[in-house]
Amino acid sequence: MTGSPVGITSYSYGKTVQTDTVTGETFWGDFDRRHAFNAAAAYRVSDRTRVAVVFRGATNVPIAG
C-alpha cells in the first residue's frame, strides 16, 4: 500500500541578551543562535519500503566579542 508524501517544517527565532549586574552594560550572548529551520519528509514506496529525508539549517554561533 503506497501513500502520499508526509512532511513537516519548523522555524525558530531566538536571541540571548546578557546584562552585567555591576556595570549595567547589556550585550549579546556568546552562544546566540538566531535562526533555525527544520524540514522532514517521508514517502511510502511499498509495504516494506519508506524513503525519508531531513534537512536542518541554522545560523552559527557568532564570534565572541
SVG drawing of the C-alpha trace seen along z (x, -y; Angstrom):
<svg xmlns="http://www.w3.org/2000/svg" viewBox="-2 -50 38 55">
<polyline fill="none" stroke="black" stroke-width="0.4" points="0.0,0.0 1.7,-3.2 0.8,-6.5 1.2,-10.2 4.2,-12.2 4.1,-13.3 6.2,-16.2 6.7,-18.8 8.6,-22.1 9.6,-24.3 11.3,-27.7 12.5,-29.2 14.0,-32.6 15.7,-33.4 18.2,-35.8 20.3,-35.9 20.9,-39.2 23.1,-39.3 23.4,-42.2 26.4,-42.8 24.9,-43.5 27.9,-45.5 28.2,-47.9 24.6,-47.6 26.1,-47.0 23.9,-44.9 25.4,-42.7 24.5,-39.8 25.2,-36.4 28.3,-34.4 26.2,-31.3 23.4,-33.1 21.7,-31.1 19.2,-33.4 17.5,-31.4 16.9,-27.7 14.9,-25.8 14.0,-22.1 12.2,-20.1 11.4,-16.4 9.5,-14.4 8.7,-10.8 7.1,-8.7 6.0,-5.1 7.2,-3.4 5.7,0.0 4.5,2.0 8.1,2.6 9.9,-0.5 9.8,-4.1 12.1,-6.9 12.7,-9.8 14.8,-13.0 15.6,-15.5 17.1,-19.0 18.3,-21.2 19.9,-24.6 20.7,-27.3 22.9,-30.4 26.1,-29.6 27.4,-30.8 28.7,-34.4 32.3,-35.4 32.8,-36.3 33.3,-40.0"/>
</svg>
